[in-house]
C-alpha cells in the first residue's frame, strides 16, 4: 500500500481550524464522532466533540508487553501508533443483544430488534486498521452468513483515515502491506504535516461523500510540495519500522506443516492463556452466546459477546473441551491468523498493527514466533 | 424449578458473601418472591426445617464438627452451591495450611484444651459433592443472581471460568500491567468481578482464585521483571485463595 502515486485529485490542505470544521460538519450531518482520546495512560477510541479532545503533543512507546505515553515538544494530534482499543469495539461490539423475549399471558413475544444504529464517523483510523475493518467485513458481512448488526453499523460508518507518521516499535505493517499509507477504501485520508513547525493536514477524498465534505470545509488546494511533504511523512514512517513478519506464503507453509513443532511447547511455557492478544486484535472475531433470564421468569435475552480461542470453553463440545492445553490454543490462534485464514478468507488475518505484541502481559512477539517456524524449517520437529 | 426452598448456611467465614445476597437490594424482593427462604439465619430468625432444594454454603471446613455437619447439610440439600473463596478454596484462613495450626491455638487461646480444630482449612468440595461454585471474596452479586435465575429457568448458569483479562478487555479498560507496569494477577485469575480493581488502576488481587488454565510461573517471572521481590510474589499468591492448588504451588516456589 506504499506505492508512490501522483497527487490524488481533489486533495486539499486543512489547518487545525479546518479539522475542527470537519468534526463539526460530520456532527451536523448526524454522525457521532469517535476518535482517539487519552485516558488511563493510553490512547483509546471514544466519543469526541472537537479537536480539543484529541491527544495533543503525545506519543507512545511500545515494546513487547509494554506501552507508555510520552510527551512531544510539538502539538501533534496524531503522533502515535495504535492503542489497546480497535474499531471492532464499535463495529463488532463486545456485547450485542440478539433478541429479547417476554411472556405475555400464554404467549411468548419477541421484541423487535433495536432500530438502525447511529451514523458514526471514525476519525483517526490507521491504514492497518482500515485493512482490519476490510478483513472483518469479509468475515462478518461478505460471506454466506451475514452478521446483520455488524453490517448495519458498518454501512452507517464514515471513515476518516490518518496516515501513520509515528509507528511504534511493535508495528510491522510494511511487511503485511497494510501501511503506513492508505491508498483506498476510506472516505477521507489525512496526513498530518508537521515539518518546519507547520501543523496542517493533507486531505485526500476517497469517496464522493468524502469529496463533498471536503468541498464544504475551508481548505486550499494541495500543491505538489504538500504531496511531497506527505510522502516524506510516509517514507520516514517506513524507515522507522523495524519489525517484520515473514512473507505470507512462507509462514503459511511453515505453520501448516509443523503442528508438532517444539516451538509450540516453548511458547506455551511463556503464554498465560489470558486471551489478551485476541481481544486487542482488530480482526479476531470469535464470539459466544449467552442466555439471560429474569428472576420472575417473564423476560429473557440472548447476548453475543466476544470470546477467545485461548479460553478452555471456546473449544467445548459434548463431553469436554478439545483444546485443554495452552500449546494447542496458541497453535490454533497463530495458525488460524497467519495460515488457515488464507484458505478461509483469501487473506491473512494479521494486519501488522502490533497490538498482540504490546498488550501481551508476557511480551510474546508474534513476529518472533513466526520467524522461529520459517527460519528453522528443519529444526525442532518432534 | 417452582419456588424452591432455599437455605443459606455458614462455616468458617466472615459472612461477607451472605451479605452480598442481602446486598441485592433492588432484586431482593424478586428473589424472595421466586424462592422460599427457608433457612437463612443472617436474614431471618424464622428457620424452617429441611430438606432444602438449594443450599448456599459459605465458609471453609476447619473443625471435626464442620466435617460432620457439611455431610448432614449435603444429605439435606437438593443442589449444594459453595459460595465465596472460603467455601471454594479454604479462604484466607487456609494460611494455616502452611503453618502449624496447633501452635496458633496455643498462642491465641488461654485454654487451648477446649479447642478442637483441624490442621487445615479446606473447601467444601474436599468433603462433599458440590453442584456449583461461586468464586470471589466476596462473591459477585451479579453471579449470585445469575445462578438463582438460571436454576429457576432450568437453564445452564453463565459462570465463565476464563481470566479476568477477558472481562477487562470487554469493558474496554486499559491493562495496568502493560500500560502502567503494575503487577496484576488478572491473567491467572478467574473472572466474575467485572475487572473491578484494574478499572481503578490497581492490579488484580486474585479474589476469584485460579482461572481454568493458569501459567502462574510465567506470570511470576513477569512480576519479578517489573521489580516485585520473591517475598511479595509469594504474598500475592497467598491471600484469599492461598489454598487453591495453582496458587499454593506457585507461592511455595517463592519467598
Interface residues (C-beta under 8 A of the other chain):
Chain A: X39 X40 X41 X42 X44 X65 X66 X67 X68 X84 X85 X89 X94 X95 X269 X270 X271 X272 X273 X274 X275 X276 X279 X280 X290 X291 X292 X293 X294 X295 X296 X297 X300 X305 X306 X308 X310 X311 X312 X313 X324 X326 X329 X358 X359 X360 X361 X362 X363
Chain B: X27 X30 X31 X33 X34 X145 X146 X148 X149 X150 X152 X153 X155 X158 X160 X161 X162 X163 X165 X166 X169 X170 X171 X172 X173 X174 X175 X177 X178 X179 X180 X181 X184 X186 X187 X188 X201 X211 X212 X213 X214 X215 X217 X218 X219 X222
